[in-house]
Amino acid sequence: MRHQILFLLLLLCAPFTQAQKLEKSSLIGDPIVGSVTQNSAKVWIAYRGKGDNIVSLLDTFDNTVFQPTTLEKIGNSKEDTAMVMTFNGLLPNHTYRTQIDQTNILPHHKATFTTQTDNEVRNMNFLFGSCALLNTDISRIFFPGYSSAIFWYMKRHRSDFMVWLGDNLYYLGKQATSYDRMFDRNLRIRRNFIYLQEFLATQPHYAIWDDHDYGWNDADKKFPLKDTALTIFKGFWPNTYNPNDTFKGNFFTFRYYDAEFFMTDNRYYRDGPGDTLGDYFGKAQIAWLKAKLKESNATFKFICTGSQVLNDSYYGESYASYPRERNDLFDFIAENNIPGVMFLTGDMHYTELSYREWKGYPFYDFTSSPLTSPVISWATLYKNSYSVPGTVVRKKNFGKISIDGPKDNRVLKMEIYNRFGRKKWERTLNANDLMKKKK
């Protein structure tokens, strides 16, 4: 009889115990730092339970603790939450570290970053790349993209930040057919790869998308879950979106000393293939991009987009398939002689630097692809007339750009490294090389 009573008590207590566990916060996505300025930063985490006050920032100079100013959250049907926090009131040139403010949180990677100084220029460097296919099921054993080891070598470079140029993950099969499936795919990638987790914790990250982290292969504006994809992407990448922008899309700008980055959306407004009069960025985004370029006083202006821009070969997807819009953008930059413009692109599953002149303006397109996805070695059979000799790399790789020198003589160095962190090539440009020459 005594055993029966004990058993009944355990049954009665079980739901209460389970409910208590649900109320506790469980960290299921390590902190990631996104946009960082002199006085602010954005941080992402994922958790299960009550987690509004789960993260703070510790100023490592004087041990001051900062709480988030604003919280933006999305969740799924499993009660998982992805949250982007904005921290304001930070101090320039201070190093901050994330800390978890609840005792029941499991060991995790602490994210560390340094705010920008109040200097106008400073020596800086950043990494960039695209096409990171990783798998979270049994297919990892034999399917391409099983290894995230490249991120361990990228972490060792200790750059100021990372620019992700699209296909940062791949929706496979039915993973792009519902909100919950998209959410789950993103969360699994963040949880399952230790080298990726460690890399994400070492520096700020800024990201745009391409077709595979937007929807299905070669998806354009007709993708039926485009707004769902936008919600998921913004919920998992702590970018610096402008709430005052009057049209939708995955686009934004950020400034790092005398370099400005124009992070563009090549999917949300993109017309289908074969429409040479169609849109790639779309009319509203092109107007936004032109205005931002014209008002910028940055020495270097990086236009970041998924598809190659200068290549006319029509292999795969490229801006060349939309000549009306592309030529209009080229004309605008050349006719206004906007100095310092360079394109950063991905997607191709091989790497190269392209160069061409347009009405006297020297355009460069620096492509880095892939990070972990399969290399397409035969793709270069499609001749790119503007490819710079010696820059084609048919290996998994990542790019690095360094900017240094005095204010009136800034120098930009471009480098490509293979998946083991070994340099494959290097090229250098002076700021004066990125403007029309005086006649």
KAQUI-V269217 format. One record per residue. N is the residue number from 1. RES is the residue in one small letter. D_FIRST is the distance of its C-alpha to the first C-alpha in Angstrom with 2 decimals. Layout:
N;RES;D_FIRST
N;RES;D_FIRST
This chain:
1;m;0.00
2;r;3.79
3;h;5.40
4;q;5.13
5;i;6.40
6;l;8.76
7;f;9.94
8;l;10.81
9;l;12.60
10;l;14.50
11;l;15.60
12;l;16.86
13;c;18.68
14;a;20.28
15;p;23.05
16;f;23.88
17;t;24.24
18;q;26.36
19;a;28.50
20;q;29.09
21;k;30.30
22;l;32.64
23;e;34.27
24;k;35.25
25;s;38.58
26;s;38.84
27;l;42.41
28;i;43.15
29;g;46.96
30;d;48.87
31;p;51.56
32;i;54.97
33;v;58.12
34;g;60.60
35;s;63.62
36;v;64.92
37;t;67.91
38;q;69.32
39;n;66.91
40;s;64.01
41;a;61.54
42;k;59.03
43;v;55.73
44;w;53.24
45;i;49.53
46;a;46.61
47;y;43.08
48;r;39.78
49;g;38.28
50;k;40.22
51;g;43.31
52;d;46.30
53;n;46.84
54;i;45.72
55;v;49.19
56;s;52.07
57;l;55.30
58;l;56.28
59;d;60.02
60;t;60.45
61;f;63.73
62;d;62.46
63;n;58.65
64;t;58.93
65;v;55.95
66;f;56.63
67;q;54.21
68;p;54.86
69;t;57.28
70;t;56.19
71;l;53.31
72;e;53.61
73;k;50.51
74;i;49.71
75;g;46.32
76;n;44.73
77;s;41.94
78;k;39.49
79;e;40.06
80;d;42.22
81;t;45.17
82;a;48.60
83;m;50.40
84;v;54.01
85;m;54.68
86;t;58.16
87;f;58.99
88;n;62.20
89;g;64.13
90;l;64.11
91;l;67.09
92;p;69.63
93;n;69.47
94;h;66.11
95;t;63.35
96;y;59.90
97;r;56.50
98;t;53.42
99;q;50.34
100;i;46.80
101;d;45.61
102;q;41.84
103;t;39.89
104;n;37.40
105;i;40.24
106;l;40.50
107;p;43.78
108;h;46.66
109;h;50.45
110;k;52.25
111;a;55.30
112;t;58.54
113;f;61.84
114;t;65.05
115;t;66.64
116;q;70.25
117;t;72.97
118;d;75.58
119;n;78.25
120;e;80.11
121;v;80.04
122;r;78.12
123;n;77.76
124;m;74.73
125;n;73.17
126;f;70.53
127;l;68.95
128;f;68.72
129;g;67.71
130;s;66.24
131;c;64.33
132;a;60.99
133;l;59.16
134;l;55.70
135;n;52.87
136;t;49.13
137;d;47.89
138;i;48.43
139;s;52.12
140;r;52.70
141;i;53.17
142;f;56.29
143;f;57.32
144;p;60.05
145;g;58.89
146;y;56.02
147;s;57.18
148;s;57.32
149;a;59.07
150;i;62.23
151;f;60.45
152;w;60.07
153;y;63.88
154;m;64.40
155;k;62.27
156;r;64.61
157;h;67.55
158;r;66.20
159;s;68.00
160;d;68.12
161;f;66.25
162;m;65.55
163;v;66.91
164;w;64.97
165;l;67.36
166;g;65.06
167;d;62.87
168;n;60.62
169;l;57.91
170;y;58.10
171;y;56.31
172;l;55.87
173;g;55.20
174;k;53.22
175;q;52.53
176;a;55.29
177;t;54.13
178;s;51.76
179;y;50.99
180;d;47.52
181;r;48.91
182;m;51.72
183;f;49.42
184;d;47.10
185;r;50.11
186;n;51.46
187;l;48.15
188;r;47.52
189;i;51.01
190;r;50.46
191;r;47.15
192;n;47.90
193;f;51.15
194;i;51.27
195;y;55.09
196;l;55.43
197;q;52.95
198;e;54.92
199;f;58.21
200;l;57.05
201;a;56.13
202;t;59.56
203;q;61.85
204;p;62.26
205;h;62.23
206;y;64.18
207;a;63.70
208;i;65.27
209;w;64.17
210;d;65.81
211;d;64.89
212;h;61.77
213;d;59.91
214;y;61.25
215;g;60.45
216;w;61.63
217;n;64.55
218;d;67.81
219;a;66.15
220;d;68.48
221;k;68.44
222;k;67.25
223;f;63.85
224;p;61.58
225;l;58.94
226;k;61.52
227;d;60.12
228;t;56.58
229;a;57.96
230;l;59.73
231;t;56.62
232;i;54.64
233;f;57.52
234;k;58.09
235;g;54.39
236;f;54.28
237;w;57.70
238;p;58.53
239;n;62.18
240;t;64.58
241;y;65.01
242;n;67.38
243;p;65.80
244;n;69.32
245;d;70.21
246;t;70.93
247;f;69.94
248;k;66.88
249;g;66.58
250;n;65.40
251;f;68.39
252;f;69.09
253;t;71.33
254;f;70.74
255;r;73.17
256;y;73.06
257;y;76.18
258;d;79.21
259;a;77.28
260;e;75.94
261;f;73.62
262;f;73.76
263;m;70.48
264;t;71.14
265;d;69.26
266;n;70.79
267;r;68.34
268;y;67.60
269;y;71.21
270;r;72.42
271;d;74.32
272;g;73.94
273;p;75.97
274;g;79.60
275;d;80.37
276;t;83.03
277;l;83.48
278;g;79.77
279;d;77.62
280;y;75.74
281;f;74.75
282;g;75.75
283;k;78.35
284;a;76.26
285;q;75.01
286;i;78.51
287;a;79.89
288;w;77.14
289;l;77.88
290;k;81.63
291;a;81.30
292;k;78.99
293;l;81.32
294;k;84.37
295;e;82.97
296;s;81.52
297;n;83.48
298;a;81.32
299;t;83.26
300;f;81.03
301;k;79.45
302;f;76.87
303;i;76.20
304;c;72.90
305;t;72.13
306;g;70.36
307;s;73.35
308;q;76.58
309;v;79.40
310;l;82.75
311;n;82.31
312;d;84.26
313;s;83.17
314;y;80.66
315;y;78.19
316;g;74.68
317;e;74.39
318;s;76.90
319;y;78.56
320;a;81.72
321;s;80.33
322;y;80.85
323;p;84.46
324;r;85.31
325;e;82.62
326;r;82.90
327;n;86.69
328;d;86.55
329;l;84.22
330;f;86.50
331;d;89.52
332;f;87.91
333;i;87.12
334;a;90.51
335;e;92.61
336;n;90.93
337;n;91.00
338;i;87.51
339;p;87.27
340;g;84.47
341;v;82.71
342;m;80.68
343;f;78.20
344;l;74.91
345;t;73.43
346;g;70.97
347;d;69.79
348;m;72.30
349;h;70.27
350;y;73.25
351;t;74.98
352;e;78.52
353;l;80.75
354;s;83.07
355;y;86.25
356;r;88.74
357;e;91.26
358;w;91.35
359;k;94.45
360;g;94.88
361;y;91.29
362;p;89.52
363;f;86.03
364;y;83.40
365;d;80.14
366;f;77.74
367;t;75.12
368;s;72.11
369;s;69.83
370;p;67.37
371;l;64.75
372;t;62.31
373;s;63.32
374;p;65.48
375;v;69.15
376;i;71.61
377;s;74.56
378;w;76.78
379;a;76.65
380;t;79.67
381;l;81.80
382;y;82.10
383;k;84.82
384;n;84.32
385;s;87.91
386;y;86.81
387;s;84.64
388;v;85.75
389;p;86.65
390;g;84.27
391;t;81.26
392;v;79.44
393;v;76.21
394;r;74.24
395;k;71.23
396;k;68.06
397;n;69.17
398;f;69.05
399;g;71.88
400;k;72.84
401;i;75.41
402;s;76.79
403;i;79.12
404;d;81.18
405;g;84.62
406;p;86.38
407;k;86.25
408;d;89.60
409;n;88.96
410;r;85.38
411;v;84.58
412;l;81.85
413;k;80.64
414;m;78.77
415;e;76.78
416;i;74.63
417;y;72.08
418;n;70.38
419;r;66.62
420;f;67.03
421;g;68.82
422;r;72.29
423;k;75.17
424;k;76.94
425;w;79.67
426;e;80.89
427;r;83.33
428;t;84.65
429;l;86.08
430;n;87.79
431;a;87.06
432;n;90.66
433;d;89.92
434;l;87.76
435;m;90.45
436;k;93.65
437;k;96.59
438;k;99.50
439;k;102.61
